[in-house]
Amino acid sequence: MSEKKVVAFVPIKLNSQRLPNKNILPVAGYPMCWHVLNSLLKVDRIDETYVYCSDESVVKYIPQGVIFLKRDAKLDGDLVKGFEIYESFINDINADIYILAHTTSPFIRSETIAYALTNMLNNGHDSAFSAQKIQTFAWYKGEPINYNIHDIPRTQDLEPIYIETSAFFMFEKDIFKRYHRRIGFNPYVQEVDVVEAIDIDTKEDYYFALKLVNSDIKL
């Protein structure tokens, strides 16, 4: 039986709104988009890694070995949903498993991606995604969601909550095509640490990331 084809792709829009030029801002000596692409390239089991962008000038910001695929400029619209972009890419590039990754997670490690992919491939999971484990008192719509307000537990006894991060989503082609989902019915949840979980979407996020890069913290 032949190995499943694994393709990674990173959608990029150069004219980002909330943080202008977000995807190419410098982080640790490279454009922000360079980091996640470089991590993907280091994962041996990934067959091809694409950047999916309407602007060919993005090529000068990406690592050698990444394939540029030009997308329709209409996918850059402010009202376009991510699903439309993913669907367009999947219609163009065939694979058994897709890895959707985002430039806004520049600190995700190749080892983390590889570990999640191995678990998905070897343990019967139809998908995998990165998540941060939060073990604290959480509320939703005016109600606590992981503890009884009349019997407050110790923090270490709280039921943890897993928050999706933007780093990556892995899914079988059939999960997306048939069910229109990037997370399937039996996902592997890849826990990431607080640094890998950083998502840069605002000016404040970016300045925080720069402070981190210039600190003594090992990334």
C-alpha positions in Angstrom: 0.0 0.0 0.0 1.5 3.4 -1.1 2.0 6.1 1.4 -0.6 8.9 1.6 0.3 12.1 -0.1 0.7 14.9 2.4 0.5 18.5 1.2 0.9 21.6 3.4 -0.4 25.1 2.4 -0.2 28.5 3.9 -2.7 31.1 2.6 -1.3 34.6 2.5 -2.8 38.0 1.8 -0.3 40.7 1.6 -2.7 43.6 2.1 -3.8 42.5 5.6 -6.2 44.9 7.4 -5.8 44.7 11.2 -2.0 44.8 11.0 -0.7 46.3 7.7 1.9 44.1 5.9 1.5 41.6 8.8 2.7 38.6 6.9 6.0 40.1 5.9 6.9 42.1 9.0 10.3 41.1 10.4 10.5 38.6 13.2 13.8 37.3 14.3 15.6 38.4 11.2 13.1 37.0 8.7 9.6 37.9 7.3 6.9 36.6 9.5 5.6 34.2 6.8 9.1 32.6 6.5 9.0 30.9 9.9 6.0 28.6 9.6 6.9 27.7 6.0 10.4 26.8 7.2 9.0 24.6 9.9 6.8 22.8 7.4 9.8 22.2 5.1 11.6 20.5 7.9 8.9 17.8 8.3 10.1 14.8 6.3 6.7 13.3 5.9 5.3 16.4 4.1 5.6 15.9 0.4 4.9 19.4 -0.8 4.6 22.8 0.9 2.8 25.7 -0.9 2.2 29.3 -0.3 -1.2 30.3 -1.7 -1.3 34.0 -2.6 -2.6 36.3 -5.3 0.6 38.4 -5.4 3.7 36.9 -6.9 5.9 39.3 -5.0 5.4 37.0 -2.0 8.1 34.7 -3.5 10.9 36.9 -2.3 9.8 36.5 1.3 9.5 32.7 1.5 12.1 29.9 2.0 13.6 28.0 -1.0 11.7 24.8 -1.5 8.2 26.3 -1.0 6.0 26.2 -4.0 4.2 29.4 -5.0 0.6 28.8 -6.2 -1.2 31.9 -7.5 -4.8 32.2 -6.3 -7.6 34.3 -7.7 -7.5 37.9 -6.4 -11.1 37.8 -5.5 -10.2 35.5 -2.6 -8.5 38.5 -1.0 -11.8 40.2 -0.4 -12.6 41.3 3.2 -15.8 39.3 3.3 -14.2 36.0 1.9 -14.3 33.2 4.5 -11.4 30.9 5.1 -13.4 28.0 3.8 -13.6 29.5 0.3 -9.8 29.8 0.2 -9.2 26.3 1.4 -11.7 24.8 -1.0 -10.1 26.6 -3.9 -6.6 25.3 -3.0 -7.9 21.7 -2.5 -9.6 21.9 -5.9 -6.3 22.8 -7.5 -3.9 20.5 -5.6 -4.6 16.9 -5.0 -3.5 15.1 -1.8 -4.7 12.5 0.7 -4.0 14.7 3.7 -3.8 18.5 3.9 -2.0 20.6 6.4 -3.4 24.1 6.7 -1.0 26.4 8.5 -0.9 30.2 9.2 1.8 32.8 9.1 0.6 34.3 12.4 2.1 31.4 14.3 5.8 31.9 13.7 6.9 30.1 16.7 5.4 26.7 15.9 8.1 24.1 15.8 8.7 21.5 13.1 8.9 18.8 15.8 5.4 19.6 17.0 4.0 19.5 13.5 5.8 16.2 12.8 4.5 14.7 16.1 0.9 15.6 15.3 1.2 14.2 11.7 2.7 11.0 12.9 -0.1 10.5 15.4 -2.8 11.2 12.8 -1.2 8.8 10.3 -0.5 6.0 12.7 -3.3 6.0 15.2 -6.5 6.2 13.1 -7.2 9.9 13.5 -9.0 11.7 10.6 -7.6 15.1 11.5 -5.3 16.9 14.0 -5.0 20.5 15.2 -2.9 22.6 17.5 -4.3 23.7 20.8 -3.3 25.3 24.0 -4.3 23.7 27.3 -5.8 26.2 29.7 -6.5 25.1 33.3 -8.2 28.0 34.9 -11.7 29.2 35.9 -13.6 29.7 32.6 -17.0 31.3 31.8 -19.2 31.4 28.8 -22.4 33.4 28.4 -22.6 34.3 32.1 -22.0 30.7 33.4 -18.9 28.8 34.5 -18.1 26.0 32.1 -15.6 23.9 33.9 -16.5 24.1 37.6 -19.4 24.3 40.0 -19.7 27.8 41.4 -21.1 26.4 44.6 -18.2 24.0 45.1 -15.1 25.8 43.9 -12.2 23.3 43.3 -8.5 23.7 43.5 -7.0 25.1 40.3 -5.1 21.9 39.7 -8.4 19.9 39.9 -10.2 21.9 37.3 -11.2 20.3 34.0 -8.8 21.8 31.4 -10.0 23.6 28.3 -8.2 23.3 25.0 -8.2 26.4 22.8 -7.5 26.0 19.1 -4.5 27.9 17.9 -3.9 29.1 14.4 -0.7 27.1 13.9 -2.1 24.2 11.9 -5.1 22.0 11.1 -4.5 18.6 9.4 -7.3 16.8 7.7 -8.1 14.0 5.3 -9.4 15.2 1.9 -12.7 13.3 2.4 -13.3 15.2 5.7 -13.2 18.5 3.9 -14.9 17.5 0.6 -17.7 15.5 2.1 -18.4 17.3 5.4 -16.9 20.7 4.8 -14.8 20.5 8.0 -11.1 21.1 8.8 -11.5 19.1 12.0 -13.0 15.6 11.6 -14.8 13.3 13.9 -11.8 11.7 15.6 -9.2 14.4 15.8 -5.8 14.3 17.5 -5.4 17.3 19.7 -1.7 18.5 19.6 -1.0 20.4 22.7 1.4 23.4 22.2 3.2 25.4 24.7 2.6 29.0 25.5 5.2 30.3 23.0 4.1 28.1 20.1 0.5 29.3 20.8 1.3 32.9 20.2 -0.8 34.3 17.4 0.1 37.6 15.8 -2.9 39.5 14.5 -2.6 43.0 16.1 0.1 45.6 16.7 0.2 44.6 20.3 0.7 40.9 19.4 3.5 41.9 17.1 5.3 44.1 19.7 4.9 41.3 22.3 6.5 38.8 19.8 9.4 41.2 19.2 10.0 41.5 23.0 10.0 37.7 23.2 12.5 37.3 20.4 14.8 39.8 22.1 14.5 38.2 25.5 16.5 35.3 27.1 13.6 32.9 26.6 14.5 29.9 24.5 12.1 29.7 21.5 
